[in-house]
Amino acid sequence: MRIDHVGLRAVTAKVRNWVGGRARRESRNKHGIVASPTGEQAQHVQLDVTPWPLYDRQADSLVPQRLLWAIADTPSGAVFDIAFSPDGRLLAEARADTTIRPRNPATGELIGRPCTGHTEEVSAVAFNPGGDLLASSSWDKTVRLWDPATGRHLGRPLTGHSDRVWAVAFSPDGRLLASSSADTTVRLWDPATRSSVGHPLTGHTGRVWAVAFSPSGSVLASGSADGTIRLWNAVTGGLIRSLAGHHGDVWVVAFSPDGRLLASGSFDNTVRVWDAVTGQLLGQPLRGHNHRVRRVAFSPDGRILASAGDDDTVRLWGLATGEPRRIGRPLTGHTCGVWGMAFGPDGRLLVSADHHGAIQMWTTDYDAVDVDHIAHTAG
């Protein structure tokens, strides 16, 4: 695929028009479905057959992005988290209205009825590796398990935390479920028996906002309001090491697909990338967000790191050169803090959701572009 500078400018202008809120009035879009007053119908935006290239001169790389569909602010309120099923056929949204909403990633339309049972805000959702189990955490101090196919709650809530539960994560083999809480602890659960495993992991001195398993399942990372990341032995529960460097709460942590890197996002407005084995910080903090960082996620092939935050943007960082580099302009359009973000399982979709309930689905295809040609025309 070859894109000349005239086509590049035209596509960029159209994207900027949409970002500025004029897409609903843009009659020249090839296709469009205007969101309903309730915001529950997706607005499909086909800006052009040509994707929007995001060029990074230093990294000499491109990540074309095209908005596939968008949903305006919804009455169901904030989306705290959003997750793809492993087969990519389902999105699960953790909502402030105490529900979990299933959605079709291809169309943006809701599927069936919301999952109900939590009595306060749902803070996080996670699918098990097989996709036949969905876990959720809530401010009601519980973790719940669901059948994604039916939306039915499975058994009683998992109880034990004494304060709001902020995050959940399955181990890669699905045999463990981790949860983190404002009670400063991390707990492990057996999803099959719905019982706790071992003692709570203690040591953080502030709320524990995040948990993530390494791809091998042997290490569990947690991020806390105390500004540290702790790495735990997922089998014994012992502390491996504590990582310090952020100057604010560590809201989110994520391992790279090969397990060599650990990314963290913080209230200090930065993203940091660590050597997951040695615990050493790699390079300088990634700066660009001007407000709290709420999400970090690696693409499935490990080439891209995405971050999102309270500055209403999603930002992309290239990892191919060994040192993270910013890729192009931020993805914009949100108006109230991006708290949910995830790559699809094949890496060709990226979804973002904000604290007003708006959702945007982007397509990505960074293998389909003539990099040398774009580098020449952009430079």
FILUM-643677 format. One record per residue (C-alpha): residue in one letter; x, y, z; residue number from 1. Coordinates in pm, whole numbers, plus 50000, padded with zeros to 5 digits. Example, Ala and Ser with C-alpha at 12.3 -4.5 7.8 and 13.67 -1.06 7.14 Angstrom:
BEGIN
<pt type="A" c1="51230" c2="49550" c3="50780" seq="1"/>
<pt type="S" c1="51367" c2="49894" c3="50714" seq="2"/>
//
This chain:
BEGIN
<pt type="M" c1="50000" c2="50000" c3="50000" seq="1"/>
<pt type="R" c1="50139" c2="50336" c3="49897" seq="2"/>
<pt type="I" c1="50002" c2="50667" c3="50028" seq="3"/>
<pt type="D" c1="50104" c2="51003" c3="49884" seq="4"/>
<pt type="H" c1="50124" c2="51323" c3="50086" seq="5"/>
<pt type="V" c1="49799" c2="51458" c3="49943" seq="6"/>
<pt type="G" c1="49607" c2="51150" c3="50055" seq="7"/>
<pt type="L" c1="49775" c2="51161" c3="50393" seq="8"/>
<pt type="R" c1="49670" c2="51521" c3="50451" seq="9"/>
<pt type="A" c1="49313" c2="51450" c3="50342" seq="10"/>
<pt type="V" c1="49273" c2="51156" c3="50577" seq="11"/>
<pt type="T" c1="49434" c2="51345" c3="50865" seq="12"/>
<pt type="A" c1="49197" c2="51639" c3="50810" seq="13"/>
<pt type="K" c1="48896" c2="51411" c3="50818" seq="14"/>
<pt type="V" c1="49011" c2="51248" c3="51141" seq="15"/>
<pt type="R" c1="49067" c2="51588" c3="51299" seq="16"/>
<pt type="N" c1="48715" c2="51691" c3="51198" seq="17"/>
<pt type="W" c1="48575" c2="51388" c3="51374" seq="18"/>
<pt type="V" c1="48787" c2="51449" c3="51683" seq="19"/>
<pt type="G" c1="48658" c2="51805" c3="51695" seq="20"/>
<pt type="G" c1="48304" c2="51674" c3="51730" seq="21"/>
<pt type="R" c1="48192" c2="51745" c3="51374" seq="22"/>
<pt type="A" c1="48160" c2="51387" c3="51251" seq="23"/>
<pt type="R" c1="47788" c2="51374" c3="51335" seq="24"/>
<pt type="R" c1="47736" c2="51665" c3="51096" seq="25"/>
<pt type="E" c1="47979" c2="51546" c3="50829" seq="26"/>
<pt type="S" c1="47764" c2="51452" c3="50531" seq="27"/>
<pt type="R" c1="48056" c2="51339" c3="50319" seq="28"/>
<pt type="N" c1="48134" c2="51027" c3="50525" seq="29"/>
<pt type="K" c1="48083" c2="50719" c3="50315" seq="30"/>
<pt type="H" c1="47893" c2="50544" c3="50593" seq="31"/>
<pt type="G" c1="47759" c2="50661" c3="50928" seq="32"/>
<pt type="I" c1="47519" c2="50561" c3="51203" seq="33"/>
<pt type="V" c1="47447" c2="50844" c3="51442" seq="34"/>
<pt type="A" c1="47439" c2="50746" c3="51808" seq="35"/>
<pt type="S" c1="47097" c2="50730" c3="51966" seq="36"/>
<pt type="P" c1="47010" c2="50968" c3="52256" seq="37"/>
<pt type="T" c1="47085" c2="50684" c3="52500" seq="38"/>
<pt type="G" c1="47425" c2="50632" c3="52343" seq="39"/>
<pt type="E" c1="47370" c2="50257" c3="52316" seq="40"/>
<pt type="Q" c1="47391" c2="50244" c3="51937" seq="41"/>
<pt type="A" c1="47735" c2="50262" c3="51784" seq="42"/>
<pt type="Q" c1="47821" c2="50541" c3="51547" seq="43"/>
<pt type="H" c1="48010" c2="50377" c3="51261" seq="44"/>
<pt type="V" c1="48264" c2="50611" c3="51112" seq="45"/>
<pt type="Q" c1="48418" c2="50515" c3="50779" seq="46"/>
<pt type="L" c1="48644" c2="50811" c3="50714" seq="47"/>
<pt type="D" c1="48824" c2="50667" c3="50415" seq="48"/>
<pt type="V" c1="48951" c2="50340" c3="50276" seq="49"/>
<pt type="T" c1="49299" c2="50469" c3="50360" seq="50"/>
<pt type="P" c1="49410" c2="50430" c3="50722" seq="51"/>
<pt type="W" c1="49555" c2="50717" c3="50923" seq="52"/>
<pt type="P" c1="49933" c2="50668" c3="50948" seq="53"/>
<pt type="L" c1="50100" c2="50773" c3="51271" seq="54"/>
<pt type="Y" c1="50461" c2="50838" c3="51183" seq="55"/>
<pt type="D" c1="50755" c2="50835" c3="51423" seq="56"/>
<pt type="R" c1="51063" c2="50979" c3="51252" seq="57"/>
<pt type="Q" c1="51303" c2="50855" c3="51519" seq="58"/>
<pt type="A" c1="51171" c2="50500" c3="51532" seq="59"/>
<pt type="D" c1="51118" c2="50501" c3="51151" seq="60"/>
<pt type="S" c1="50793" c2="50315" c3="51197" seq="61"/>
<pt type="L" c1="50423" c2="50349" c3="51132" seq="62"/>
<pt type="V" c1="50105" c2="50239" c3="51297" seq="63"/>
<pt type="P" c1="49807" c2="50317" c3="51072" seq="64"/>
<pt type="Q" c1="49492" c2="50381" c3="51276" seq="65"/>
<pt type="R" c1="49133" c2="50412" c3="51160" seq="66"/>
<pt type="L" c1="48828" c2="50467" c3="51378" seq="67"/>
<pt type="L" c1="48592" c2="50176" c3="51324" seq="68"/>
<pt type="W" c1="48304" c2="50281" c3="51549" seq="69"/>
<pt type="A" c1="48231" c2="50507" c3="51843" seq="70"/>
<pt type="I" c1="47967" c2="50525" c3="52116" seq="71"/>
<pt type="A" c1="47879" c2="50855" c3="52276" seq="72"/>
<pt type="D" c1="47842" c2="50916" c3="52650" seq="73"/>
<pt type="T" c1="47589" c2="50673" c3="52795" seq="74"/>
<pt type="P" c1="47337" c2="50690" c3="53081" seq="75"/>
<pt type="S" c1="47500" c2="50381" c3="53235" seq="76"/>
<pt type="G" c1="47790" c2="50604" c3="53329" seq="77"/>
<pt type="A" c1="48162" c2="50549" c3="53357" seq="78"/>
<pt type="V" c1="48345" c2="50254" c3="53210" seq="79"/>
<pt type="F" c1="48610" c2="50154" c3="53462" seq="80"/>
<pt type="D" c1="48755" c2="49872" c3="53255" seq="81"/>
<pt type="I" c1="48702" c2="49691" c3="52925" seq="82"/>
<pt type="A" c1="48827" c2="49352" c3="52805" seq="83"/>
<pt type="F" c1="48821" c2="49137" c3="52492" seq="84"/>
<pt type="S" c1="48735" c2="48769" c3="52514" seq="85"/>
<pt type="P" c1="49026" c2="48546" c3="52402" seq="86"/>
<pt type="D" c1="48854" c2="48470" c3="52070" seq="87"/>
<pt type="G" c1="48791" c2="48840" c3="52007" seq="88"/>
<pt type="R" c1="48416" c2="48797" c3="51964" seq="89"/>
<pt type="L" c1="48304" c2="48970" c3="52282" seq="90"/>
<pt type="L" c1="48377" c2="49285" c3="52479" seq="91"/>
<pt type="A" c1="48298" c2="49307" c3="52849" seq="92"/>
<pt type="E" c1="48260" c2="49649" c3="53011" seq="93"/>
<pt type="A" c1="48289" c2="49720" c3="53383" seq="94"/>
<pt type="R" c1="48032" c2="49992" c3="53448" seq="95"/>
<pt type="A" c1="47970" c2="50243" c3="53726" seq="96"/>
<pt type="D" c1="47600" c2="50152" c3="53727" seq="97"/>
<pt type="T" c1="47696" c2="49816" c3="53894" seq="98"/>
<pt type="T" c1="47659" c2="49616" c3="53571" seq="99"/>
<pt type="I" c1="47881" c2="49437" c3="53322" seq="100"/>
<pt type="R" c1="47776" c2="49498" c3="52964" seq="101"/>
<pt type="P" c1="47860" c2="49257" c3="52679" seq="102"/>
<pt type="R" c1="47918" c2="49414" c3="52339" seq="103"/>
<pt type="N" c1="47997" c2="49301" c3="51985" seq="104"/>
<pt type="P" c1="48349" c2="49428" c3="51899" seq="105"/>
<pt type="A" c1="48274" c2="49430" c3="51526" seq="106"/>
<pt type="T" c1="47962" c2="49646" c3="51542" seq="107"/>
<pt type="G" c1="47964" c2="49808" c3="51885" seq="108"/>
<pt type="E" c1="47614" c2="49681" c3="51956" seq="109"/>
<pt type="L" c1="47511" c2="49540" c3="52292" seq="110"/>
<pt type="I" c1="47460" c2="49164" c3="52316" seq="111"/>
<pt type="G" c1="47180" c2="49044" c3="52540" seq="112"/>
<pt type="R" c1="47123" c2="49190" c3="52883" seq="113"/>
<pt type="P" c1="47373" c2="49339" c3="53128" seq="114"/>
<pt type="C" c1="47516" c2="49110" c3="53395" seq="115"/>
<pt type="T" c1="47373" c2="49216" c3="53728" seq="116"/>
<pt type="G" c1="47459" c2="49118" c3="54084" seq="117"/>
<pt type="H" c1="47714" c2="49363" c3="54215" seq="118"/>
<pt type="T" c1="47570" c2="49627" c3="54445" seq="119"/>
<pt type="E" c1="47827" c2="49901" c3="54379" seq="120"/>
<pt type="E" c1="48048" c2="50013" c3="54091" seq="121"/>
<pt type="V" c1="48219" c2="49738" c3="53891" seq="122"/>
<pt type="S" c1="48588" c2="49827" c3="53881" seq="123"/>
<pt type="A" c1="48744" c2="49559" c3="53658" seq="124"/>
<pt type="V" c1="48672" c2="49260" c3="53436" seq="125"/>
<pt type="A" c1="48892" c2="48975" c3="53309" seq="126"/>
<pt type="F" c1="48833" c2="48666" c3="53096" seq="127"/>
<pt type="N" c1="49004" c2="48338" c3="53173" seq="128"/>
<pt type="P" c1="49229" c2="48198" c3="52896" seq="129"/>
<pt type="G" c1="48958" c2="47964" c3="52771" seq="130"/>
<pt type="G" c1="48703" c2="48241" c3="52745" seq="131"/>
<pt type="D" c1="48437" c2="48042" c3="52929" seq="132"/>
<pt type="L" c1="48469" c2="48236" c3="53255" seq="133"/>
<pt type="L" c1="48453" c2="48606" c3="53332" seq="134"/>
<pt type="A" c1="48567" c2="48759" c3="53661" seq="135"/>
<pt type="S" c1="48469" c2="49100" c3="53794" seq="136"/>
<pt type="S" c1="48566" c2="49312" c3="54091" seq="137"/>
<pt type="S" c1="48361" c2="49578" c3="54263" seq="138"/>
<pt type="W" c1="48347" c2="49850" c3="54521" seq="139"/>
<pt type="D" c1="48109" c2="49618" c3="54706" seq="140"/>
<pt type="K" c1="48427" c2="49437" c3="54829" seq="141"/>
<pt type="T" c1="48357" c2="49122" c3="54628" seq="142"/>
<pt type="V" c1="48477" c2="48933" c3="54324" seq="143"/>
<pt type="R" c1="48220" c2="48755" c3="54109" seq="144"/>
<pt type="L" c1="48243" c2="48487" c3="53841" seq="145"/>
<pt type="W" c1="48015" c2="48475" c3="53536" seq="146"/>
<pt type="D" c1="47934" c2="48257" c3="53239" seq="147"/>
<pt type="P" c1="48007" c2="48490" c3="52944" seq="148"/>
<pt type="A" c1="47778" c2="48289" c3="52715" seq="149"/>
<pt type="T" c1="47469" c2="48338" c3="52931" seq="150"/>
<pt type="G" c1="47558" c2="48630" c3="53156" seq="151"/>
<pt type="R" c1="47466" c2="48423" c3="53459" seq="152"/>
<pt type="H" c1="47647" c2="48459" c3="53787" seq="153"/>
<pt type="L" c1="47827" c2="48141" c3="53897" seq="154"/>
<pt type="G" c1="47798" c2="48063" c3="54265" seq="155"/>
<pt type="R" c1="47836" c2="48303" c3="54551" seq="156"/>
<pt type="P" c1="48058" c2="48611" c3="54545" seq="157"/>
<pt type="L" c1="48418" c2="48563" c3="54652" seq="158"/>
<pt type="T" c1="48453" c2="48748" c3="54980" seq="159"/>
<pt type="G" c1="48747" c2="48827" c3="55203" seq="160"/>
<pt type="H" c1="48856" c2="49177" c3="55112" seq="161"/>
<pt type="S" c1="48758" c2="49442" c3="55365" seq="162"/>
<pt type="D" c1="48748" c2="49736" c3="55126" seq="163"/>
<pt type="R" c1="48681" c2="49810" c3="54758" seq="164"/>
<pt type="V" c1="48827" c2="49557" c3="54514" seq="165"/>
<pt type="W" c1="48996" c2="49736" c3="54227" seq="166"/>
<pt type="A" c1="49141" c2="49473" c3="53994" seq="167"/>
<pt type="V" c1="49127" c2="49108" c3="53891" seq="168"/>
<pt type="A" c1="49355" c2="48894" c3="53673" seq="169"/>
<pt type="F" c1="49363" c2="48528" c3="53572" seq="170"/>
<pt type="S" c1="49686" c2="48332" c3="53556" seq="171"/>
<pt type="P" c1="49782" c2="48213" c3="53204" seq="172"/>
<pt type="D" c1="49666" c2="47858" c3="53279" seq="173"/>
<pt type="G" c1="49342" c2="47982" c3="53436" seq="174"/>
<pt type="R" c1="49399" c2="47797" c3="53762" seq="175"/>
<pt type="L" c1="49444" c2="48109" c3="53972" seq="176"/>
<pt type="L" c1="49260" c2="48437" c3="53999" seq="177"/>
<pt type="A" c1="49421" c2="48736" c3="54166" seq="178"/>
<pt type="S" c1="49241" c2="49036" c3="54312" seq="179"/>
<pt type="S" c1="49369" c2="49360" c3="54462" seq="180"/>
<pt type="S" c1="49196" c2="49592" c3="54703" seq="181"/>
<pt type="A" c1="49194" c2="49922" c3="54885" seq="182"/>
<pt type="D" c1="49251" c2="49712" c3="55197" seq="183"/>
<pt type="T" c1="49622" c2="49707" c3="55083" seq="184"/>
<pt type="T" c1="49622" c2="49332" c3="55008" seq="185"/>
<pt type="V" c1="49631" c2="49098" c3="54711" seq="186"/>
<pt type="R" c1="49435" c2="48775" c3="54730" seq="187"/>
<pt type="L" c1="49454" c2="48455" c3="54527" seq="188"/>
<pt type="W" c1="49155" c2="48239" c3="54445" seq="189"/>
<pt type="D" c1="49088" c2="47900" c3="54288" seq="190"/>
<pt type="P" c1="48823" c2="47968" c3="54020" seq="191"/>
<pt type="A" c1="48721" c2="47601" c3="54008" seq="192"/>
<pt type="T" c1="48639" c2="47572" c3="54377" seq="193"/>
<pt type="R" c1="48570" c2="47944" c3="54429" seq="194"/>
<pt type="S" c1="48784" c2="47939" c3="54741" seq="195"/>
<pt type="S" c1="49081" c2="48143" c3="54858" seq="196"/>
<pt type="V" c1="49434" c2="48014" c3="54806" seq="197"/>
<pt type="G" c1="49690" c2="48072" c3="55080" seq="198"/>
<pt type="H" c1="49713" c2="48387" c3="55285" seq="199"/>
<pt type="P" c1="49662" c2="48742" c3="55156" seq="200"/>
<pt type="L" c1="49976" c2="48899" c3="55010" seq="201"/>
<pt type="T" c1="50068" c2="49188" c3="55235" seq="202"/>
<pt type="G" c1="50338" c2="49453" c3="55231" seq="203"/>
<pt type="H" c1="50192" c2="49744" c3="55038" seq="204"/>
<pt type="T" c1="50120" c2="50043" c3="55258" seq="205"/>
<pt type="G" c1="49850" c2="50192" c3="55034" seq="206"/>
<pt type="R" c1="49556" c2="50081" c3="54824" seq="207"/>
<pt type="V" c1="49649" c2="49816" c3="54570" seq="208"/>
<pt type="W" c1="49512" c2="49935" c3="54238" seq="209"/>
<pt type="A" c1="49643" c2="49672" c3="53997" seq="210"/>
<pt type="V" c1="49750" c2="49310" c3="53949" seq="211"/>
<pt type="A" c1="49893" c2="49121" c3="53652" seq="212"/>
<pt type="F" c1="50040" c2="48774" c3="53599" seq="213"/>
<pt type="S" c1="50354" c2="48717" c3="53394" seq="214"/>
<pt type="P" c1="50305" c2="48502" c3="53080" seq="215"/>
<pt type="S" c1="50468" c2="48207" c3="53257" seq="216"/>
<pt type="G" c1="50230" c2="48247" c3="53550" seq="217"/>
<pt type="S" c1="50518" c2="48228" c3="53797" seq="218"/>
<pt type="V" c1="50522" c2="48598" c3="53887" seq="219"/>
<pt type="L" c1="50243" c2="48826" c3="53999" seq="220"/>
<pt type="A" c1="50288" c2="49203" c3="53984" seq="221"/>
<pt type="S" c1="50091" c2="49453" c3="54190" seq="222"/>
<pt type="G" c1="50077" c2="49833" c3="54176" seq="223"/>
<pt type="S" c1="49985" c2="50049" c3="54471" seq="224"/>
<pt type="A" c1="49904" c2="50394" c3="54602" seq="225"/>
<pt type="D" c1="50228" c2="50368" c3="54797" seq="226"/>
<pt type="G" c1="50409" c2="50436" c3="54468" seq="227"/>
<pt type="T" c1="50569" c2="50092" c3="54438" seq="228"/>
<pt type="I" c1="50533" c2="49780" c3="54229" seq="229"/>
<pt type="R" c1="50575" c2="49448" c3="54402" seq="230"/>
<pt type="L" c1="50667" c2="49125" c3="54229" seq="231"/>
<pt type="W" c1="50543" c2="48812" c3="54402" seq="232"/>
<pt type="N" c1="50612" c2="48442" c3="54359" seq="233"/>
<pt type="A" c1="50269" c2="48330" c3="54240" seq="234"/>
<pt type="V" c1="50321" c2="47980" c3="54380" seq="235"/>
<pt type="T" c1="50456" c2="48053" c3="54728" seq="236"/>
<pt type="G" c1="50325" c2="48405" c3="54775" seq="237"/>
<pt type="G" c1="50672" c2="48526" c3="54869" seq="238"/>
<pt type="L" c1="50797" c2="48869" c3="54773" seq="239"/>
<pt type="I" c1="51056" c2="48863" c3="54494" seq="240"/>
<pt type="R" c1="51134" c2="49234" c3="54486" seq="241"/>
<pt type="S" c1="50985" c2="49581" c3="54513" seq="242"/>
<pt type="L" c1="51026" c2="49837" c3="54233" seq="243"/>
<pt type="A" c1="51040" c2="50205" c3="54323" seq="244"/>
<pt type="G" c1="51070" c2="50507" c3="54097" seq="245"/>
<pt type="H" c1="50725" c2="50649" c3="54035" seq="246"/>
<pt type="H" c1="50637" c2="50968" c3="54221" seq="247"/>
<pt type="G" c1="50270" c2="50887" c3="54262" seq="248"/>
<pt type="D" c1="50024" c2="50600" c3="54280" seq="249"/>
<pt type="V" c1="50095" c2="50309" c3="54045" seq="250"/>
<pt type="W" c1="49752" c2="50257" c3="53892" seq="251"/>
<pt type="V" c1="49825" c2="49989" c3="53634" seq="252"/>
<pt type="V" c1="50084" c2="49722" c3="53551" seq="253"/>
<pt type="A" c1="50121" c2="49491" c3="53249" seq="254"/>
<pt type="F" c1="50373" c2="49229" c3="53132" seq="255"/>
<pt type="S" c1="50493" c2="49208" c3="52772" seq="256"/>
<pt type="P" c1="50388" c2="48891" c3="52585" seq="257"/>
<pt type="D" c1="50738" c2="48741" c3="52619" seq="258"/>
<pt type="G" c1="50754" c2="48826" c3="52989" seq="259"/>
<pt type="R" c1="51076" c2="49025" c3="52958" seq="260"/>
<pt type="L" c1="50921" c2="49368" c3="53017" seq="261"/>
<pt type="L" c1="50687" c2="49515" c3="53274" seq="262"/>
<pt type="A" c1="50508" c2="49843" c3="53203" seq="263"/>
<pt type="S" c1="50352" c2="50063" c3="53470" seq="264"/>
<pt type="G" c1="50134" c2="50373" c3="53460" seq="265"/>
<pt type="S" c1="50116" c2="50624" c3="53740" seq="266"/>
<pt type="F" c1="49950" c2="50930" c3="53884" seq="267"/>
<pt type="D" c1="50284" c2="51104" c3="53819" seq="268"/>
<pt type="N" c1="50168" c2="51121" c3="53453" seq="269"/>
<pt type="T" c1="50439" c2="50884" c3="53330" seq="270"/>
<pt type="V" c1="50472" c2="50533" c3="53191" seq="271"/>
<pt type="R" c1="50775" c2="50334" c3="53295" seq="272"/>
<pt type="V" c1="50915" c2="50019" c3="53138" seq="273"/>
<pt type="W" c1="51109" c2="49778" c3="53359" seq="274"/>
<pt type="D" c1="51319" c2="49469" c3="53305" seq="275"/>
<pt type="A" c1="51082" c2="49213" c3="53454" seq="276"/>
<pt type="V" c1="51370" c2="48981" c3="53551" seq="277"/>
<pt type="T" c1="51614" c2="49224" c3="53711" seq="278"/>
<pt type="G" c1="51371" c2="49495" c3="53814" seq="279"/>
<pt type="Q" c1="51582" c2="49764" c3="53647" seq="280"/>
<pt type="L" c1="51415" c2="50065" c3="53489" seq="281"/>
<pt type="L" c1="51478" c2="50068" c3="53113" seq="282"/>
<pt type="G" c1="51558" c2="50413" c3="52980" seq="283"/>
<pt type="Q" c1="51378" c2="50725" c3="53089" seq="284"/>
<pt type="P" c1="51013" c2="50747" c3="53195" seq="285"/>
<pt type="L" c1="50780" c2="50785" c3="52895" seq="286"/>
<pt type="R" c1="50636" c2="51135" c3="52905" seq="287"/>
<pt type="G" c1="50354" c2="51278" c3="52700" seq="288"/>
<pt type="H" c1="50043" c2="51239" c3="52913" seq="289"/>
<pt type="N" c1="49967" c2="51553" c3="53112" seq="290"/>
<pt type="H" c1="49745" c2="51379" c3="53365" seq="291"/>
<pt type="R" c1="49722" c2="51049" c3="53549" seq="292"/>
<pt type="V" c1="49796" c2="50735" c3="53346" seq="293"/>
<pt type="R" c1="49515" c2="50483" c3="53389" seq="294"/>
<pt type="R" c1="49598" c2="50206" c3="53141" seq="295"/>
<pt type="V" c1="49895" c2="50041" c3="52973" seq="296"/>
<pt type="A" c1="49874" c2="49746" c3="52735" seq="297"/>
<pt type="F" c1="50116" c2="49562" c3="52507" seq="298"/>
<pt type="S" c1="50010" c2="49455" c3="52161" seq="299"/>
<pt type="P" c1="49999" c2="49073" c3="52129" seq="300"/>
<pt type="D" c1="50323" c2="49070" c3="51928" seq="301"/>
<pt type="G" c1="50497" c2="49297" c3="52179" seq="302"/>
<pt type="R" c1="50590" c2="49562" c3="51923" seq="303"/>
<pt type="I" c1="50359" c2="49835" c3="52055" seq="304"/>
<pt type="L" c1="50286" c2="49967" c3="52403" seq="305"/>
<pt type="A" c1="49965" c2="50168" c3="52439" seq="306"/>
<pt type="S" c1="49888" c2="50400" c3="52728" seq="307"/>
<pt type="A" c1="49579" c2="50597" c3="52824" seq="308"/>
<pt type="G" c1="49482" c2="50836" c3="53096" seq="309"/>
<pt type="D" c1="49293" c2="51125" c3="53245" seq="310"/>
<pt type="D" c1="49418" c2="51361" c3="52972" seq="311"/>
<pt type="D" c1="49154" c2="51194" c3="52749" seq="312"/>
<pt type="T" c1="49412" c2="51045" c3="52512" seq="313"/>
<pt type="V" c1="49553" c2="50710" c3="52404" seq="314"/>
<pt type="R" c1="49923" c2="50717" c3="52317" seq="315"/>
<pt type="L" c1="50132" c2="50462" c3="52130" seq="316"/>
<pt type="W" c1="50496" c2="50372" c3="52189" seq="317"/>
<pt type="G" c1="50713" c2="50162" c3="51959" seq="318"/>
<pt type="L" c1="50930" c2="49891" c3="52114" seq="319"/>
<pt type="A" c1="51099" c2="49748" c3="51803" seq="320"/>
<pt type="T" c1="51424" c2="49942" c3="51853" seq="321"/>
<pt type="G" c1="51472" c2="49818" c3="52209" seq="322"/>
<pt type="E" c1="51404" c2="50160" c3="52360" seq="323"/>
<pt type="P" c1="51041" c2="50280" c3="52372" seq="324"/>
<pt type="R" c1="50970" c2="50565" c3="52130" seq="325"/>
<pt type="R" c1="50656" c2="50768" c3="52085" seq="326"/>
<pt type="I" c1="50463" c2="50686" c3="51769" seq="327"/>
<pt type="G" c1="50277" c2="50970" c3="51605" seq="328"/>
<pt type="R" c1="50003" c2="51181" c3="51753" seq="329"/>
<pt type="P" c1="49777" c2="51079" c3="52043" seq="330"/>
<pt type="L" c1="49444" c2="50916" c3="51961" seq="331"/>
<pt type="T" c1="49180" c2="51163" c3="52072" seq="332"/>
<pt type="G" c1="48804" c2="51202" c3="52092" seq="333"/>
<pt type="H" c1="48737" c2="51113" c3="52454" seq="334"/>
<pt type="T" c1="48625" c2="51388" c3="52691" seq="335"/>
<pt type="C" c1="48651" c2="51247" c3="53043" seq="336"/>
<pt type="G" c1="48952" c2="51032" c3="53123" seq="337"/>
<pt type="V" c1="49029" c2="50704" c3="52948" seq="338"/>
<pt type="W" c1="49008" c2="50436" c3="53217" seq="339"/>
<pt type="G" c1="48958" c2="50131" c3="52996" seq="340"/>
<pt type="M" c1="49176" c2="50019" c3="52705" seq="341"/>
<pt type="A" c1="49270" c2="49687" c3="52547" seq="342"/>
<pt type="F" c1="49415" c2="49534" c3="52232" seq="343"/>
<pt type="G" c1="49218" c2="49264" c3="52057" seq="344"/>
<pt type="P" c1="49371" c2="48915" c3="52065" seq="345"/>
<pt type="D" c1="49514" c2="48946" c3="51712" seq="346"/>
<pt type="G" c1="49641" c2="49301" c3="51770" seq="347"/>
<pt type="R" c1="49434" c2="49454" c3="51490" seq="348"/>
<pt type="L" c1="49179" c2="49622" c3="51716" seq="349"/>
<pt type="L" c1="49232" c2="49867" c3="51999" seq="350"/>
<pt type="V" c1="48939" c2="49971" c3="52216" seq="351"/>
<pt type="S" c1="48927" c2="50263" c3="52458" seq="352"/>
<pt type="A" c1="48656" c2="50367" c3="52705" seq="353"/>
<pt type="D" c1="48618" c2="50672" c3="52924" seq="354"/>
<pt type="H" c1="48464" c2="50792" c3="53248" seq="355"/>
<pt type="H" c1="48157" c2="50930" c3="53070" seq="356"/>
<pt type="G" c1="48088" c2="50588" c3="52919" seq="357"/>
<pt type="A" c1="48204" c2="50671" c3="52566" seq="358"/>
<pt type="I" c1="48379" c2="50392" c3="52374" seq="359"/>
<pt type="Q" c1="48597" c2="50406" c3="52062" seq="360"/>
<pt type="M" c1="48716" c2="50112" c3="51853" seq="361"/>
<pt type="W" c1="49024" c2="50160" c3="51637" seq="362"/>
<pt type="T" c1="49159" c2="49927" c3="51372" seq="363"/>
<pt type="T" c1="49534" c2="49881" c3="51351" seq="364"/>
<pt type="D" c1="49741" c2="49726" c3="51076" seq="365"/>
<pt type="Y" c1="50105" c2="49820" c3="51102" seq="366"/>
<pt type="D" c1="50227" c2="49549" c3="50863" seq="367"/>
<pt type="A" c1="50035" c2="49675" c3="50561" seq="368"/>
<pt type="V" c1="50215" c2="50003" c3="50497" seq="369"/>
<pt type="D" c1="50511" c2="50088" c3="50277" seq="370"/>
<pt type="V" c1="50727" c2="50235" c3="50555" seq="371"/>
<pt type="D" c1="51004" c2="50369" c3="50331" seq="372"/>
<pt type="H" c1="50759" c2="50553" c3="50108" seq="373"/>
<pt type="I" c1="50579" c2="50717" c3="50398" seq="374"/>
<pt type="A" c1="50909" c2="50808" c3="50563" seq="375"/>
<pt type="H" c1="51013" c2="50981" c3="50241" seq="376"/>
<pt type="T" c1="50688" c2="51172" c3="50189" seq="377"/>
<pt type="A" c1="50661" c2="51266" c3="50557" seq="378"/>
<pt type="G" c1="51014" c2="51394" c3="50578" seq="379"/>
//
